[in-house]
């Protein structure tokens, strides 16, 4: 009995070490897990217990009021990804694991590129909304456009626009640390560069769309188009998003469409 018990202990230890060795591969960038969990995350206690990198935890502790925006950003990114590809062979499916997207998060494919882009854009949107709503002291609405407009058409901008700059800064600060850890553990400098580029492409796309729609008359249907281009290595193992995607928005702003066609 003692010998059998000893074998069981050794097997459990081996299993633990195996799981621990796999953890860094899939959980480096697992802030995305906040988008699928139904468990509430208290602002004061949440940061230390979340599957974040050390730098992300430090940033979260310094700005705990942004935790709800981080969670909202992850949900926005996942929802948008699944909406765009619900009829495709790859439908942006998620798992209940901390990695959320599993192998696709680190595979270096077109799917990987879109995931990084849309998640970064989702976080920009969530933080920007929080700024405009007055939920944070370090940012608010952007007043830089006040007084501008089109005198010939009889209107000028006098409202409160979204503070996209702060949302972009936070998304870059928060996500790039996770991308660096995850990429270095899986694929080295090449994958790191591509993932960072794709995250930045998502942020720039959201910024471009927001600026374009801000200056237009919302009484008319608006359309912004930019083709999706992929820079792919010769062996086809890794892909890089070169530009934005096709975006259509109805006049009342109630419905939007983002198309990419990842196949």
Secondary structure, 3 states (H helix, E strand, C coil): CHHHHHHHHHHHHHHHHHHHHHHHHHHCCHHHHHHCCCCCCCHHHHHHHCCCCHHHHHHHHHCHHHHHHHHHHHHHHHHHHHHHCCCCCCCCCCCCCCCCCHHHHCCCCHHHHHHHHHHHHHHHHHHHHHHHCCCCCCCCCECCCCCCEEHHHCEECCCCECCHHHHHHHHHHHHHHHHHHHHHHHCHHHHHHHHHHHHHHHHHHHHHHHHHHHCCCCCCCEEECCCCCEEECCCCCCEEECCCCEEEECCCCCCEEEECCCC
